[in-house]
Amino acid sequence: MGFGMGCSCLQMTFQACSIEEGRHLYDQLAAVTPIVMALSAGTPVFRGYLGDLDCRWSVIAGSVDDRTPEERGLKSRYDSISCYLSPEGAKYNDIELVMDQEIYQQLVENGIDDALARHYAHLFIRDPMTLFKEHVDEDDEQYSDHFENIQSTNWQTMRFKPPPPNSPIGWRVEF
């Protein structure tokens, strides 16, 4: 992660007025992320070395890929989206999605629909990259730090961000 996760990139966070609007926005913007990435590419130099590419994506993807050769599947933590979230986008979820089945089941049993449960269960296939000892025993009913730790260390072309607990911030989509 030494190349600077926010350097040479265009990132925007949109506030949605509802979860439905956020899911729709996520699905709609997902289709244009590769185009915007190509249009905004501007990273020919890394740490003073001239690179043979113009977009930082593959460099950072490699720098945060902590999988062992046995764990390697189709995608790393830093990749394109893995599934669509809206009911309309569900028909495009035609690739196999690796998920934490226990998390998926818990979400479905608590009223989360299939598309959203699959999305979040997929994020939890990886261990956190960072862990702060003062947050290990935190109350998950009061704080979302454990969730945010997983959510924020899965870098996809889009990120669906739920409202933090006890906050006026609503559903967000990070592009």
C-alpha positions as CSV (number, residue, x, y, z in Angstrom):
1,M,0.0,0.0,0.0
2,G,3.1,2.2,-0.3
3,F,2.0,3.8,-3.6
4,G,-0.8,5.9,-1.9
5,M,-4.3,4.6,-2.3
6,G,-5.7,8.0,-3.1
7,C,-3.0,9.3,-5.4
8,S,-3.7,9.7,-9.1
9,C,-7.4,8.8,-8.9
10,L,-10.8,10.2,-9.3
11,Q,-13.1,9.3,-6.4
12,M,-16.6,10.6,-5.7
13,T,-19.1,9.6,-3.0
14,F,-22.8,10.1,-3.7
15,Q,-25.4,10.4,-1.0
16,A,-28.6,8.5,-1.9
17,C,-32.0,9.5,-0.5
18,S,-32.8,5.8,0.2
19,I,-31.3,2.3,0.1
20,E,-33.2,1.6,-3.1
21,E,-31.8,4.7,-4.8
22,G,-28.3,3.8,-3.6
23,R,-28.5,0.3,-5.0
24,H,-29.8,1.6,-8.3
25,L,-27.0,4.2,-8.5
26,Y,-24.4,1.6,-7.7
27,D,-25.6,-0.7,-10.5
28,Q,-25.8,2.2,-13.0
29,L,-22.4,3.6,-12.3
30,A,-20.7,0.2,-12.2
31,A,-21.1,0.0,-16.0
32,V,-19.2,3.2,-16.6
33,T,-16.3,2.7,-14.1
34,P,-14.0,1.2,-16.7
35,I,-14.6,4.1,-19.1
36,V,-14.1,6.7,-16.4
37,M,-10.9,5.0,-15.3
38,A,-9.5,5.1,-18.8
39,L,-10.5,8.7,-19.2
40,S,-9.0,9.7,-15.9
41,A,-5.8,7.6,-16.2
42,G,-2.8,9.6,-15.4
43,T,-0.2,7.6,-13.5
44,P,2.8,7.0,-15.7
45,V,5.3,7.5,-12.8
46,F,5.5,5.6,-9.5
47,R,7.9,6.6,-6.8
48,G,10.1,8.3,-9.4
49,Y,10.1,5.4,-11.8
50,L,8.5,5.6,-15.3
51,G,6.0,2.8,-15.7
52,D,4.8,1.0,-18.8
53,L,1.1,1.8,-18.0
54,D,-1.0,4.8,-17.5
55,C,-3.4,3.7,-14.8
56,R,-2.6,2.9,-11.2
57,W,-5.2,0.1,-10.9
58,S,-3.0,-3.0,-11.5
59,V,-0.1,-1.6,-9.5
60,I,-2.2,-1.0,-6.4
61,A,-4.1,-4.2,-6.9
62,G,-0.8,-6.1,-6.7
63,S,0.3,-4.2,-3.7
64,V,-2.7,-5.1,-1.6
65,D,-3.2,-8.7,-2.8
66,D,-2.4,-10.6,0.3
67,R,-3.6,-14.0,-0.9
68,T,-1.4,-17.0,-0.9
69,P,-1.1,-19.0,-4.2
70,E,-3.6,-21.5,-2.8
71,E,-6.1,-18.8,-2.0
72,R,-6.0,-17.1,-5.4
73,G,-9.3,-17.2,-7.2
74,L,-10.6,-14.9,-9.9
75,K,-10.5,-11.7,-8.0
76,S,-8.4,-9.9,-5.4
77,R,-9.5,-7.3,-2.8
78,Y,-8.8,-4.7,-5.4
79,D,-10.9,-5.4,-8.4
80,S,-14.1,-4.6,-10.3
81,I,-17.5,-5.2,-8.6
82,S,-18.5,-8.8,-8.1
83,C,-22.3,-8.4,-8.3
84,Y,-25.1,-6.0,-8.9
85,L,-27.3,-4.9,-6.0
86,S,-30.6,-3.7,-7.3
87,P,-33.6,-6.1,-8.1
88,E,-33.3,-5.0,-11.8
89,G,-29.6,-5.8,-11.8
90,A,-30.0,-9.3,-10.3
91,K,-30.3,-10.9,-13.8
92,Y,-26.7,-9.8,-14.5
93,N,-25.3,-11.7,-11.5
94,D,-24.3,-14.7,-13.7
95,I,-20.9,-15.4,-12.4
96,E,-20.1,-17.6,-9.4
97,L,-19.6,-15.6,-6.3
98,V,-17.4,-16.8,-3.5
99,M,-19.3,-16.0,-0.2
100,D,-19.0,-16.7,3.5
101,Q,-22.1,-18.9,3.7
102,E,-22.5,-18.4,7.5
103,I,-22.7,-14.6,7.0
104,Y,-25.0,-15.0,4.0
105,Q,-27.4,-17.2,6.0
106,Q,-27.4,-14.8,9.0
107,L,-28.2,-11.9,6.7
108,V,-31.1,-13.7,5.0
109,E,-32.5,-14.9,8.3
110,N,-32.6,-11.3,9.5
111,G,-34.5,-9.9,6.5
112,I,-31.7,-8.9,4.1
113,D,-32.7,-9.8,0.5
114,D,-30.6,-12.2,-1.6
115,A,-28.7,-9.6,-3.7
116,L,-27.5,-7.5,-0.8
117,A,-26.8,-10.6,1.4
118,R,-24.6,-12.0,-1.4
119,H,-22.7,-8.7,-1.8
120,Y,-21.9,-8.4,1.9
121,A,-21.2,-12.2,2.4
122,H,-18.7,-11.9,-0.5
123,L,-16.8,-9.0,1.3
124,F,-16.4,-11.3,4.4
125,I,-14.4,-14.0,2.5
126,R,-11.2,-12.2,3.5
127,D,-9.7,-11.4,6.9
128,P,-9.1,-7.8,7.9
129,M,-5.8,-6.3,6.7
130,T,-5.5,-4.2,9.8
131,L,-6.6,-4.7,13.4
132,F,-6.3,-2.2,16.2
133,K,-6.0,-3.7,19.7
134,E,-8.1,-1.0,21.2
135,H,-11.0,-2.0,18.9
136,V,-10.9,-5.8,19.2
137,D,-13.5,-6.1,21.9
138,E,-15.8,-3.3,20.6
139,D,-19.6,-3.7,20.9
140,D,-20.8,-4.3,17.3
141,E,-24.3,-3.1,18.4
142,Q,-22.9,0.4,19.1
143,Y,-20.0,0.7,16.7
144,S,-19.4,-0.3,13.1
145,D,-15.6,-0.4,13.2
146,H,-15.4,-4.2,12.6
147,F,-17.6,-4.0,9.6
148,E,-15.9,-0.8,8.3
149,N,-12.5,-2.7,8.6
150,I,-13.7,-5.3,6.2
151,Q,-15.7,-2.9,4.0
152,S,-12.8,-0.4,3.6
153,T,-10.2,-3.1,2.8
154,N,-12.1,-4.4,-0.2
155,W,-11.4,-1.9,-3.0
156,Q,-13.9,-2.4,-5.8
157,T,-14.7,0.0,-8.6
158,M,-17.8,0.8,-6.7
159,R,-18.5,0.7,-2.9
160,F,-21.9,0.5,-1.3
161,K,-21.8,2.2,2.1
162,P,-24.5,1.8,4.7
163,P,-25.2,4.5,7.2
164,P,-23.0,4.4,10.3
165,P,-24.9,3.7,13.5
166,N,-26.1,6.7,15.5
167,S,-25.4,9.1,12.5
168,P,-27.5,11.3,10.3
169,I,-25.4,10.1,7.3
170,G,-27.5,8.0,4.9
171,W,-26.7,5.4,2.2
172,R,-23.8,6.3,0.1
173,V,-22.2,5.0,-3.1
174,E,-18.5,5.5,-3.7
175,F,-17.5,5.8,-7.3
